[in-house]
Structures are given as structure tokens and as C-alpha cells.
Amino acid sequence: MSLSRDQKIGAFFLLFAVLLVFVWVPLDVDSGYTVQVRRQVSVGDAFAPTIAGVFVLIGGLFLLVFGGTRDEPQEPIDFLALRFAGLLFAVYVLSFMMMLFVGPIAVLVSNLLTGMEQEYRLLRDAAPWKYLGFAVGCTFAITSTISLLEGRFSLRAVLIGLCAVLAMIAIYDLPFDDLLLPPNGDV
């Protein structure tokens, strides 16, 4: 049985997700999925990457099962496809850099304007500082991805990016007192 290109991509991401969930996360993260401290159960460091890995696994499984057959016409991987992949890679690298540096730069600018001497590391769990890098980086990633796919920039793409960021904050940050949004846990 020969696999289509989509099925090969699905098999790759299925294997990647299995390695992520069962090898990488357990070897890289010290705490488990939940942590119990003095009879209080909270989210552990392994929870978020494992959930992400499960979503990648589901996507890979869907591609593997429903990814078509080898007999169907396949688009070749040409220069335009490689250029698009390179642009997406650049967008995500830039968005991760924004996540890392927007918060500390905002605190630095705030210090220059107010004359205070605050450190981002001490503010990384206080609103609005804890949301700045995550919101700017994610909004940029989502807006840029939509704009690349549509071939044009639109206000609708920005609004979708902002709504998605607000939904992620509502799901991942608001219910948990001790969960830090990326990249604040590693600063």
C-alpha cells in the first residue's frame, strides 16, 4: 500500500506527537501533569505540552486516515511551496521573538517614562505585563498566517487573531492561579 503525500505528512506528525507525548515531555519536564502541594492540586509543567501533543496526534491521525490515496492527483512540492513554508517559518520565528521580548521592552520603556526601576521577571505574573508578549506574538502569528493564506492583509485577520488570543487567555490563564503563559515561565 502506497501512501499519498498528505498521508505521509500525517504519519510524520503522528510519529512526532507520539515522541513528544511519551518521550520528550517526560524526559524534559520534572513535574507531572498535575502537582499536589499541601492538599492543593494544580496544573503541572507537563500539562500544556502534552495537550498540544495530543492535538498534533489527532491532526496527524486525521491526515493519515482521510488524506486521500496515491491515485489522486498530487500537487508537486515546488519552489512556491518551499517559499511559502519558509515564509511561515519566518513568521513563527518572529512571533516567538515578539513573545520573548515585548514584555521586557515594555517594562524598560515604562521605567524610562516613569523613572521607576521595575524588573520584568518580578512583573511576569501581573496584568497587563504577563499578557503583552503572548498577545502581541500570537496575534502577529495568527494574523500573518491568515494574511499569507489569503494573499492580503485584512482587518478581519487581525480581529480573528485578537479573538483567538483572548480565547486562549480565557482557557489557559484565567482558570489557573499558578499557570504562566508563554514565555513567562522561562524568563
N, C-alpha and C positions, 0 to 999 in steps of 0.2 A: 504494500500500500504506500503510495507516494503522497506526501503532504503538500498542500498549497502553500504559497508564501505566507498568507495570514495564519495558517495553522502552525507553520514553523515559528512565526513570531509568538503565537500563543504558547507553544511548547517551551520556547525560551523563557518567557515571563512566568510560566508555571514553575519551571525549574528554579528560576531566580527567587520567586516567592517562597518556595519550599526551603531553599537555602537560607533566605532571610529569616523566616519564622523559626526554623528548627536548628540553625547553626549560628548565623551571625548574631542575632539578638541574644540568645542565651550565652554566647561567649563574650559579647561586648558589654552587656548590661549587668550590673551587680545585683540590683533588686529584681523582684519578680513582677508579675502583672499587678499585684496589689501588695501593699505594705501595711502591716499592723503594728502600730506603736501605741502602747498604753490603751489597749482595747478600742482604738480608733483605726478603722480600715480606710486607707486612701490609695489612690492610683499610684502604681509603681512605675519606674522608668521604662519597663519593657512593654507597657500597655499600648502606647501610641504607635511605635514602630511595628508592633505585632498586628494591630488593626490595619495599618497601611499595607502590610504584607498580605493580609487576608484579602483585602480589596484587589491587590495586584494578582493574587492567586485566582480569584473569581473571574477577573478580566481575562487572564491567560486561559482559563478553562473554557470560557465562552468562545474565545477565538479558536481554540483547539477543536471544540465540538462543532461550532457553527461557522467556521472560517472558510467554507467553500471547499471545492475539490480541485485537484490538479488540472482537470479537464477544462475548467472555466478559464476564460481569457485573463491573463495576469498583466498588470502594468509593470514594465521593467523598472528597475531601480536605476535611474539615470542621474545626470548632473543636477537637474532641477530638484529631484527628491533629496539628493545629498545636500544641496544648498539649503533647502527648507529645514532639514534635520539640523544642519549647522546653525541656522538662524534660531531655531528653537533652543538649541543647546546654549547659545549666547544669551538669549533672553533669560533662561533659568539661572545661568551663572550670575548675570547682572542682578536678577531679583534676589538671589541668595546674598549677594554683596550688599544690596539695599537692606535686607533683613538684618545683617550684621552691623551695619554702620549708621543707619538713620537714627536710631535711638541715642547712641553715644554722641553723634554730631549734634543732635537736637539739644542734649544736655549741655554740651560745650557752648553752643550758641546762647542758650538760656543763661549760662554762667557769665558770658561776656555782656549780655544785655542787662542782667540784674546785679552783677557784681558778687553773686553768691559763689560758693565753692562746693557744688554738689558732684557726686560721682554716680555714673550710670549704674554701676554694679549695685549700689545701695538703693537705687530707684527702680530697678528692673521688675519689681513686683508691685509697683504702684501705678495706678492710672494717672495720666494718659501715657506715661513713658513706656509701660510694658506692651502697649498696643502699636506704637509708632512703627517700628521696624517690620513687624509682622504684617500690619495693614498696608504699608507702602509696598513692601516686597511682593506680597500675594496679589494685591490689586494690579501691580505692574505685570506680574506673570500672567494673570488671567486676561487682562485687557490686551496685552501684546499677543498672546496666543490666539485669541478671538480675532484680532486685527490681522494677524498673519493668515489665518484660515479664510477670512472674508476678503482679504486683499485691500482693506481700507480701515482707517481708524474711525471709530464712531463713539458717540456719547453713550449709546446703548451698551457697548462693550465695557466702558468704564463703570456704568451702573451695575452691570452683571458682576463685575469684579468686586465692587464695593458690597453688594448684597451677599456674595459668596463669602467674603471676609467676615462680614457681620454674622453670618450663619455659623461659620467655623468658630468664631469667638464665643457665640452663644452656646455652642455644643461642647467645646473643649475647655473654655476658660471659666465661664460663669458658674457652672455647677460644682467646680472643684476649687477649694481654697488653696491647695498647695501645688497646683499644676502651673508650670511656667510655659508660656507659648514660645515657640522657637524664635529666635536663637537664645532667648534669655537664660535658659538652663545651663548653657555652656559659657556664658560671658564671665 
